[in-house]
Amino acid sequence: MHEGSTTSAATAPPPAPTLREAFPYWLKLGFISFGGPAGQIAMMHTELVEKRRWISEHRFLHALNYCMLLPGPEAIQLAIYIAWLMHGIGGAIVAGVLFFLPAFVLLSALAAVYLNFGDVPLVQGIFYGIKPAVVAIVLFAAWRIGAKSIKNSLLGGIAALAFVGIFFFQIDFPWIVLAAAILGAIGGKIAPAKFKSGGGHGASHRQYGPALIDDHTPPPAHAAFSWVKLIVTTLIFLALGAGALLVLAGELRHMGEFFSGAAFLTIGGAYAVLPYVYQGAVEHFGWLTGAQMIDGLALGETTPGPLIMVVTWVGYIGGVTKAVFADPVAAGLAGATVATFFTFLPSFWFILAGGPLVEATRNELKFTAPLTAITAAVVGVIINLAVFFAWHTFWPKATEAAPFAPPFEWLPVIVTIAAFLALWKYQQDIMKVIGVCALLGLAYSFLH
């Protein structure tokens, strides 16, 4: 492939790769997709728009704008969308599955090791350092999303209401999303200026040479929209989801139903749905403890793939905890598979059913007022998550009856502040911050 640039763009589009030729790229992406959605999208842009020229800048951004409106991890949905445009349903399945497969294998293996060796002092020391790093990471996520989305006091008020609702009144996350959407719909009519979404990924006019799917390339035949295709695709996915649920029983069916719901609530990214996953997995179903959830989030930050892959960890530990099979490894893998399958199934439906409609309109999609309000509410929900993690980290023996039961751990407070400053002020990489904090925890465990 010839690499285009702004000064010497290629004059002809690259040769069209077959699905077999594209396969190594999607596999590589699954192994190197660190850095959260922004990092993953940037990697795809560099490789697919600038270097390989499989898709033009305009078409890439058009697909991204649609994926950003959807519930679910936008980076994996973007990969599914581009692969679907190029190679149809087969391409979508290959790109989507390979995006999360390395993380699935890695997190399942880590969960097995954790359950067998988690009480070893060496492992405990590492997690002692990692937990305050997670508090800082979640706080930083709240700050980052809030800085982009809370543009006025009205949206700030919605964020504050969301925090109060979930922290003081334990209102379930779906009800907070619904209330925010209603407030946004009303606010969009009464005060539209307050609910305009800012930023976005914007159009770019950089040219890298003609692309395989260029600005004016007509959609391929498989991407043509028809109501019949939309209905048939939807029915197939409903049959897949319902059929899988019917095959399952007991705790695995509860997992399937729960993670299906979670998949439709990931508006605002993985951090937004984590409180919902926590409420269900820890408080309602008892699949794992709050401390295990924090540890899983830390490991999710250090493995490739979307952060929502923490559901694999939740499913694995839940399968073992509830002994869905007699063999712990089989039980863990069953739980991990169910959690992952039902979390990502809707992502494929959104693209395969909605993609043809998006290609047919080709108008830039905007955030609506309800989505603007939901994003603001998400900030309050994420702050609640940070407070909860901080409470369990700084007062490890705390309970609801005795919320500040001693001992108070002073070192995690210092580590949390230092980690937040490293992320916020010095813009350090999340994985480096977690690594340093893990080493600090290890050193402290040897000295203590």
C-alpha positions in Angstrom: 0.0 0.0 0.0 1.2 3.5 -0.7 1.0 5.9 2.2 -0.7 9.2 1.2 0.0 12.6 2.7 -1.2 16.1 2.4 1.7 17.0 0.1 1.9 13.9 -2.2 -1.4 12.1 -2.2 -1.7 8.9 -4.3 -3.6 9.3 -7.5 -5.4 5.9 -7.5 -7.3 4.0 -4.8 -5.5 1.0 -3.3 -6.4 -2.5 -4.5 -9.4 -3.9 -2.7 -8.3 -6.5 -0.1 -10.3 -9.8 0.3 -11.7 -10.6 3.7 -8.8 -13.1 4.1 -6.3 -10.3 3.4 -8.1 -7.9 5.8 -8.2 -10.6 8.6 -4.6 -10.0 9.9 -5.4 -6.3 10.4 -8.6 -6.9 12.5 -6.7 -9.5 14.5 -3.9 -7.1 15.2 -6.3 -4.4 16.2 -7.8 -6.7 18.9 -4.3 -7.1 20.5 -3.2 -3.5 20.3 -6.5 -1.7 21.1 -5.4 0.0 24.3 -6.1 3.5 25.4 -9.9 3.5 25.6 -12.3 4.5 22.7 -10.4 7.7 21.8 -7.1 5.8 21.4 -8.8 2.9 19.5 -10.5 5.3 17.1 -7.3 7.2 16.6 -5.5 3.9 15.8 -8.2 2.9 13.2 -8.0 6.4 11.6 -4.2 6.3 11.2 -4.3 2.8 9.7 -7.5 2.7 7.7 -7.8 6.4 6.5 -4.2 7.5 6.3 -2.1 4.4 5.6 -4.2 1.8 3.9 -6.9 4.2 2.5 -9.6 1.6 2.8 -12.1 4.4 3.7 -12.0 8.2 3.2 -11.9 10.8 6.0 -15.5 11.9 5.3 -17.0 8.3 5.3 -15.0 7.4 8.4 -16.4 10.4 10.3 -19.9 9.7 9.0 -19.7 6.2 10.4 -18.2 7.4 13.7 -21.0 10.0 14.2 -23.6 7.3 13.9 -21.6 5.0 16.3 -21.3 7.8 18.9 -25.1 8.1 19.0 -25.5 4.4 19.8 -25.5 2.7 23.1 -22.5 0.4 23.4 -18.7 0.8 22.8 -18.3 3.1 19.8 -14.8 1.9 18.8 -15.9 -1.7 18.2 -19.1 -0.6 16.5 -16.9 1.6 14.1 -14.7 -1.4 13.3 -17.9 -3.5 12.6 -19.3 -0.7 10.4 -16.2 -0.3 8.3 -15.7 -4.1 7.9 -19.4 -4.5 7.0 -19.1 -1.8 4.3 -16.1 -3.6 2.8 -17.0 -7.2 3.2 -20.6 -7.5 4.3 -21.9 -9.6 7.2 -18.7 -11.8 7.2 -16.5 -8.7 7.6 -18.7 -7.4 10.4 -18.5 -10.6 12.3 -14.7 -11.0 11.8 -13.9 -7.4 12.8 -16.3 -7.4 15.8 -15.3 -10.7 17.3 -11.6 -10.2 16.8 -11.9 -6.8 18.5 -12.9 -8.3 21.8 -11.6 -11.9 21.6 -8.0 -11.3 22.9 -9.5 -9.3 25.9 -12.0 -12.1 26.5 -9.3 -14.8 26.7 -6.9 -12.6 28.8 -9.6 -11.5 31.3 -10.9 -15.0 31.7 -7.4 -16.3 32.4 -6.7 -13.4 34.8 -10.0 -14.1 36.6 -9.0 -17.8 37.1 -5.6 -16.8 38.4 -7.2 -14.2 40.7 -9.7 -16.6 42.2 -6.9 -19.2 42.9 -4.1 -16.9 44.0 -5.9 -13.7 45.0 -5.2 -14.2 48.7 -1.4 -14.6 48.1 0.3 -11.6 49.8 2.2 -10.7 46.6 -1.1 -10.4 44.7 -2.8 -8.6 47.6 0.1 -6.0 47.6 -0.3 -5.3 43.9 -4.1 -4.8 44.2 -3.5 -2.6 47.3 -1.7 -0.2 45.0 -4.0 -0.6 42.0 -7.3 0.2 43.9 -6.5 3.9 44.6 -5.4 4.2 40.9 -8.9 3.0 39.9 -10.5 5.7 42.1 -8.3 8.3 40.3 -9.1 6.9 36.9 -12.9 7.0 37.5 -12.6 10.6 38.8 -10.6 11.5 35.8 -13.2 10.0 33.5 -15.9 12.1 35.2 -13.8 15.2 34.8 -13.0 14.5 31.2 -16.7 13.8 30.2 -17.9 16.7 32.3 -15.5 19.1 30.7 -16.9 18.3 27.3 -20.6 17.8 28.1 -21.5 20.2 30.9 -21.5 23.6 29.1 -23.9 25.4 31.4 -25.5 25.4 34.8 -28.6 23.7 33.6 -26.6 20.6 32.5 -24.6 20.9 35.7 -27.9 20.7 37.6 -28.9 17.5 35.8 -25.5 16.0 36.7 -26.0 17.0 40.4 -29.5 15.5 40.4 -28.2 12.3 39.0 -25.6 12.1 41.7 -28.1 12.8 44.4 -30.6 10.3 43.0 -28.1 7.4 42.8 -26.0 8.2 45.9 -28.7 9.1 48.4 -31.8 7.4 47.1 -30.3 4.4 45.3 -32.4 5.0 42.2 -31.6 2.4 39.5 -29.5 3.7 36.6 -32.1 3.0 33.9 -34.6 5.4 35.7 -31.9 8.1 35.9 -31.3 7.7 32.1 -35.0 7.9 31.4 -35.5 11.0 33.7 -32.5 12.7 32.0 -33.9 11.9 28.5 -37.3 13.4 29.5 -35.7 16.5 30.9 -33.6 16.9 27.8 -36.6 16.5 25.5 -38.5 19.2 27.4 -35.4 21.4 27.7 -34.7 21.1 24.0 -38.0 22.7 23.3 -38.0 25.3 26.1 -34.3 26.3 26.0 -32.7 24.7 22.9 -29.5 26.8 23.2 -28.8 25.1 26.6 -29.0 21.6 25.1 -26.8 22.0 22.0 -24.1 19.4 22.1 -20.6 20.9 21.7 -17.6 19.6 20.0 -17.9 16.3 18.3 -15.3 14.9 15.9 -15.9 17.5 13.2 -15.1 17.4 9.6 -11.6 17.3 8.4 -10.3 18.3 4.9 -7.0 16.5 5.0 -6.5 14.3 2.0 -4.5 11.1 1.9 -5.2 10.2 -1.7 -8.3 8.4 -3.2 -9.7 5.8 -0.9 -11.3 2.4 -1.6 -14.6 3.7 -0.1 -14.2 7.3 -1.1 -16.4 10.3 -0.4 -18.7 9.7 -3.3 -18.4 5.9 -3.7 -21.9 4.5 -3.8 -22.8 2.0 -1.0 -22.2 -1.6 -2.1 -25.2 -3.7 -2.9 -25.3 -5.4 0.5 -25.5 -1.9 2.2 -28.6 -0.8 0.2 -31.5 0.0 2.5 -34.9 -1.7 2.4 -37.6 -2.1 5.0 -37.7 -5.8 4.3 -34.0 -6.1 5.1 -34.3 -4.1 8.3 -37.2 -6.2 9.5 -35.6 -9.5 8.6 -32.3 -8.5 10.2 -34.1 -7.5 13.4 -36.1 -10.7 13.5 -32.9 -12.8 13.1 -31.2 -11.0 16.0 -34.3 -11.3 18.1 -34.3 -15.1 17.4 -30.6 -15.3 18.2 -31.0 -13.5 21.5 -34.2 -15.3 22.5 -32.9 -18.6 21.4 -29.8 -18.3 23.4 -31.8 -17.3 26.5 -34.1 -20.3 26.1 -31.1 -22.6 26.0 -29.8 -21.2 29.3 -31.3 -21.9 32.7 -30.9 -20.6 36.3 -28.1 -18.2 37.0 -26.8 -18.2 33.4 -30.3 -17.1 32.2 -30.3 -14.3 34.8 -26.9 -13.2 33.4 -28.2 -13.2 29.8 -31.2 -11.1 30.6 -29.1 -8.7 32.8 -26.3 -8.1 30.3 -28.8 -7.7 27.4 -30.3 -4.8 29.4 -26.9 -3.4 30.2 -25.9 -3.4 26.5 -28.7 -0.9 25.7 -27.7 1.4 28.6 -24.1 2.1 27.7 -24.9 5.6 26.5 -21.8 7.8 27.5 -19.3 4.9 27.4 -18.4 2.0 29.7 -18.0 4.3 32.8 -21.7 5.2 32.5 -22.9 1.6 32.6 -20.5 0.5 35.4 -22.8 1.7 38.2 -25.7 -0.3 36.6 -23.5 -3.4 36.3 -22.3 -2.9 39.9 -25.9 -2.5 41.2 -27.0 -5.7 39.5 -23.9 -7.9 39.7 -22.9 -7.0 43.3 -26.0 -5.8 45.1 -28.8 -7.7 43.4 -27.4 -11.0 42.1 -24.3 -11.3 44.4 -22.1 -12.6 41.5 -19.0 -10.9 43.0 -18.1 -8.4 45.8 -17.4 -4.7 45.5 -13.7 -5.3 46.0 -13.6 -7.9 43.2 -15.4 -5.4 40.9 -12.8 -2.8 41.6 -10.0 -5.3 40.9 -11.7 -6.3 37.7 -12.0 -2.7 36.5 -8.3 -2.2 37.2 -7.4 -5.3 35.1 -9.9 -4.2 32.4 -7.9 -0.9 32.1 -4.7 -2.8 31.5 -5.9 -5.2 28.8 -6.7 -4.5 25.2 -10.3 -4.1 24.0 -13.1 -1.9 25.2 -13.4 -1.2 28.9 -16.9 -2.8 28.9 -15.0 -6.1 28.7 -15.1 -5.9 32.5 -18.4 -7.8 32.0 -16.2 -10.9 31.0 -14.6 -10.7 34.5 -18.0 -10.2 36.2 -19.4 -13.2 34.3 -16.4 -15.5 35.0 -16.4 -14.8 38.8 -20.2 -14.9 38.9 -20.2 -18.3 37.2 -17.7 -19.7 39.8 -19.4 -18.0 42.7 -22.8 -19.4 41.8 -21.3 -22.8 40.8 -23.3 -22.9 37.5 -21.2 -26.0 36.7 -19.3 -28.3 39.1 -16.0 -27.6 37.5 -14.9 -24.0 38.4 -13.2 -23.4 35.1 -16.2 -24.6 33.1 -18.5 -22.5 35.4 -16.3 -19.4 34.9 -16.0 -19.7 31.2 -19.8 -20.3 30.9 -20.5 -17.1 32.9 -17.8 -15.1 30.9 -19.2 -16.3 27.6 -22.8 -15.5 28.4 -21.9 -12.0 29.8 -19.8 -11.2 26.7 -22.2 -12.6 24.1 -25.3 -10.7 25.4 -23.3 -7.5 25.9 -22.0 -7.4 22.3 -24.9 -8.9 20.3 -26.8 -5.5 20.2 -23.7 -3.8 18.7 -23.8 -6.1 15.7 -27.6 -5.5 15.3 -27.1 -1.7 15.5 -24.7 -1.8 12.5 -26.2 -4.6 10.4 -29.8 -3.2 10.8 -29.1 0.5 11.0 -26.0 0.8 8.7 -28.0 0.7 5.5 -30.3 3.5 6.7 -27.2 5.6 7.6 -25.6 5.0 4.2 -28.9 5.9 2.5 -29.2 9.3 4.3 -25.5 10.2 4.5 -26.4 13.3 6.5 -24.2 14.2 9.4 -26.0 12.9 12.5 -26.1 15.2 15.6 -26.6 14.5 19.2 -30.2 15.3 20.3 -31.2 17.2 23.4 -32.1 14.1 25.3 -28.7 12.6 24.6 -27.1 15.8 25.8 -29.0 15.6 29.1 -28.2 11.9 29.5 -24.5 12.6 29.0 -24.7 15.3 31.8 -26.5 12.8 34.1 -23.8 10.2 33.3 -21.2 12.6 34.9 -23.1 12.6 38.2 -23.4 8.8 38.0 -19.6 8.4 37.4 -18.8 10.7 40.3 -21.0 8.4 42.5 -19.0 5.4 41.3 -15.8 7.2 42.2 -17.1 8.0 45.7 -18.2 4.3 46.1 -14.8 3.0 45.1 -13.0 5.6 47.3 -15.1 4.5 50.3 -14.2 0.9 49.9 -10.6 1.7 49.3 -10.0 4.2 52.1 -12.2 2.3 54.6 -11.8 -1.4 53.6 -13.8 -2.7 56.6 -16.7 -0.2 56.1 -20.3 -1.4 55.9 -23.6 0.5 55.5 -24.2 0.1 59.2 -20.7 1.4 60.1 -19.7 3.5 57.0 -16.5 4.8 58.6 -15.4 1.7 60.5 -11.6 1.7 61.2 -9.0 1.3 59.9 -8.7 4.4 57.7 -6.1 3.8 55.0 -4.1 6.9 54.6 -1.7 5.7 51.9 -4.4 5.0 49.3 -5.6 8.6 49.7 -2.1 9.9 48.8 -1.8 7.4 45.9 -5.3 8.5 44.6 -4.3 12.2 44.6 -1.0 11.5 43.0 -2.5 9.2 40.3 -5.2 11.8 39.5 -2.6 14.6 39.1 -0.6 12.3 36.9 -3.6 11.7 34.6 -5.1 15.2 34.7 -2.1 17.6 35.0 0.7 15.6 33.4 -1.5 13.6 31.0 0.3 10.3 31.8 -0.8 7.0 30.2 -3.4 5.1 32.3 -1.4 1.8 32.0 1.8 3.5 33.3 -0.1 5.0 36.2 -1.6 1.6 37.1 1.9 0.0 36.8 3.5 2.5 39.1 0.7 2.3 41.7 0.9 -1.6 41.6 4.7 -1.4 42.3 4.0 1.1 45.2 1.5 -1.4 46.6 3.9 -4.2 46.3 6.7 -2.3 48.0 4.3 -1.3 50.8 3.2 -4.9 51.4 6.9 -6.0 51.8 7.6 -3.1 54.2 4.3 -3.3 56.2 
